[in-house]
């Protein structure tokens, strides 16, 4: 999971936003069961995507 999130963050494609949000507790009901490391990687992937498309991430 972490490798996939890192790859999506490095690609910084706005199309990956829904996939990244599945790992964040505010957007998914089951995300709180994931390890904190996975959630941190999701935030970092979202941060990298925000650099490219700020309007859709905010």
Secondary structure as GFF3:
##gff-version 3
##sequence-region A 1 58
A	DSSP	alpha_helix	2	11	.	.	.	ID=ss1
A	DSSP	three_ten_helix	14	16	.	.	.	ID=ss2
A	DSSP	alpha_helix	17	21	.	.	.	ID=ss3
A	DSSP	three_ten_helix	31	33	.	.	.	ID=ss4
A	DSSP	alpha_helix	36	52	.	.	.	ID=ss5
A	DSSP	alpha_helix	54	57	.	.	.	ID=ss6
###
